[in-house]
Amino acid sequence: MSFSKEKHESKEIAYAINLNTLDFIGAELGDAKTVDVSPLIEKMRGSSCIFIVLHNHPCNGPFSYRDLNTFFDTPNMAILMVVGNKGTMYIIEKVNKKIIDEDYLLIKKVLISFRKYEISFDEAIQRLIKHGVTYSSI
């Protein structure tokens, strides 16, 4: 995410790519702590294609509640990747193309517990893995 460092004062930025066609969908510029990806989500809406969304976290942290919530609320976002400005990468991917309703409800409960600080990020990820995703950090 050199663009963020060199041209956006190390603030957040997000990109979306269509994984079926490898077309660049767009980019959104954010501030020091957040980036609004809803314009990218709107471009994905209604498409039968799957997408990857990449964005940076200047603080080098993993996924936020908002990141994970958006990921699960966007059916055709197959992969979400967050890159810290120091190079750490966090990747979550939907194993099943469509998460069934029962899993979705359980996922939402995990996310709410994470948002309320009732469980740690690591515990949230371990629970989410049981419901159709893979996770890695590099």
C-alpha positions as CSV (number, residue, x, y, z in Angstrom):
1,M,0.0,0.0,0.0
2,S,2.7,2.4,-1.0
3,F,0.2,4.9,-2.3
4,S,-1.1,5.4,1.2
5,K,2.4,6.0,2.6
6,E,3.6,8.2,-0.3
7,K,0.5,10.1,-1.4
8,H,-2.2,9.8,1.3
9,E,-0.2,10.6,4.5
10,S,-0.4,7.0,5.6
11,K,-4.1,7.2,6.0
12,E,-6.5,4.3,5.2
13,I,-7.3,3.4,1.6
14,A,-9.3,0.6,0.1
15,Y,-9.3,-1.1,-3.3
16,A,-11.7,-3.7,-4.8
17,I,-10.9,-6.1,-7.6
18,N,-13.3,-8.4,-9.4
19,L,-11.8,-11.9,-9.0
20,N,-13.7,-13.3,-12.1
21,T,-12.3,-10.8,-14.5
22,L,-9.4,-9.3,-12.5
23,D,-10.8,-5.8,-13.3
24,F,-10.0,-3.0,-10.9
25,I,-13.4,-1.9,-9.4
26,G,-12.2,1.3,-7.6
27,A,-10.5,2.9,-4.7
28,E,-11.7,4.9,-1.7
29,L,-9.6,7.2,0.4
30,G,-10.1,7.3,4.1
31,D,-8.8,9.1,7.2
32,A,-6.3,7.9,9.8
33,K,-8.6,5.3,11.4
34,T,-11.3,4.4,8.8
35,V,-12.2,4.2,5.2
36,D,-15.8,4.0,3.9
37,V,-16.0,1.1,1.5
38,S,-19.8,1.4,0.8
39,P,-19.1,2.9,-2.7
40,L,-17.1,-0.2,-3.5
41,I,-19.8,-2.4,-2.1
42,E,-22.4,-0.6,-4.2
43,K,-20.4,-1.4,-7.3
44,M,-20.4,-5.1,-6.3
45,R,-24.1,-5.3,-5.5
46,G,-26.2,-7.4,-7.8
47,S,-23.1,-8.9,-9.6
48,S,-22.7,-12.7,-9.8
49,C,-18.9,-12.1,-9.6
50,I,-16.8,-12.5,-6.5
51,F,-14.5,-9.7,-5.2
52,I,-11.5,-9.1,-3.1
53,V,-11.3,-5.9,-1.0
54,L,-7.9,-4.8,0.2
55,H,-7.2,-2.0,2.6
56,N,-4.6,-0.8,5.0
57,H,-4.5,-0.2,8.7
58,P,-1.8,2.5,9.5
59,C,-1.9,1.2,13.1
60,N,-0.9,-2.2,11.8
61,G,-3.8,-3.9,13.6
62,P,-5.9,-6.8,12.4
63,F,-9.5,-6.6,11.2
64,S,-11.9,-4.3,13.0
65,Y,-15.4,-5.1,13.9
66,R,-16.5,-2.9,11.0
67,D,-14.2,-4.8,8.6
68,L,-15.6,-8.2,9.6
69,N,-19.2,-7.0,9.7
70,T,-18.9,-5.6,6.2
71,F,-17.2,-8.7,4.9
72,F,-20.0,-11.0,6.2
73,D,-22.8,-8.6,5.1
74,T,-21.5,-8.5,1.5
75,P,-22.3,-11.9,0.0
76,N,-20.0,-11.6,-3.0
77,M,-16.9,-10.3,-1.1
78,A,-15.0,-13.5,-1.1
79,I,-11.7,-12.2,0.4
80,L,-10.9,-9.3,2.6
81,M,-7.2,-8.4,3.2
82,V,-5.9,-5.8,5.5
83,V,-2.2,-4.7,5.2
84,G,-0.5,-2.8,8.0
85,N,1.8,0.0,7.0
86,K,4.7,-2.1,8.4
87,G,3.8,-5.0,6.0
88,T,1.8,-7.3,8.2
89,M,-1.1,-8.9,6.2
90,Y,-4.4,-10.3,7.6
91,I,-6.5,-12.3,5.2
92,I,-10.0,-13.8,5.7
93,E,-11.7,-15.8,3.0
94,K,-15.2,-17.3,2.7
95,V,-14.7,-21.1,2.1
96,N,-18.3,-21.6,1.1
97,K,-19.6,-19.3,-1.7
98,K,-22.7,-18.8,0.3
99,I,-22.8,-18.9,4.0
100,I,-26.1,-20.5,5.1
101,D,-28.5,-18.6,7.2
102,E,-27.8,-20.6,10.4
103,D,-24.1,-19.8,10.1
104,Y,-24.8,-16.2,9.4
105,L,-26.8,-15.8,12.6
106,L,-24.0,-17.4,14.6
107,I,-21.4,-15.2,12.9
108,K,-23.4,-12.1,13.8
109,K,-23.4,-13.2,17.5
110,V,-19.6,-13.7,17.4
111,L,-19.2,-10.2,15.9
112,I,-21.4,-8.6,18.5
113,S,-19.4,-10.2,21.3
114,F,-16.2,-8.9,19.6
115,R,-17.6,-5.4,19.2
116,K,-18.6,-5.4,22.9
117,Y,-15.1,-6.5,23.9
118,E,-16.6,-9.7,25.4
119,I,-14.2,-11.8,23.4
120,S,-10.7,-11.0,21.9
121,F,-10.0,-10.7,18.3
122,D,-8.2,-14.1,18.4
123,E,-11.2,-15.8,20.0
124,A,-13.6,-14.2,17.5
125,I,-11.5,-15.5,14.6
126,Q,-11.3,-19.0,16.1
127,R,-15.1,-19.0,16.3
128,L,-15.6,-17.6,12.8
129,I,-13.4,-20.3,11.3
130,K,-16.0,-22.8,12.4
131,H,-18.5,-21.1,10.2
132,G,-17.1,-21.2,6.7
133,V,-14.0,-19.0,6.6
134,T,-10.3,-19.3,6.6
135,Y,-7.9,-16.8,8.2
136,S,-4.2,-16.2,8.0
137,S,-1.8,-13.5,9.0
138,I,1.6,-13.0,7.4
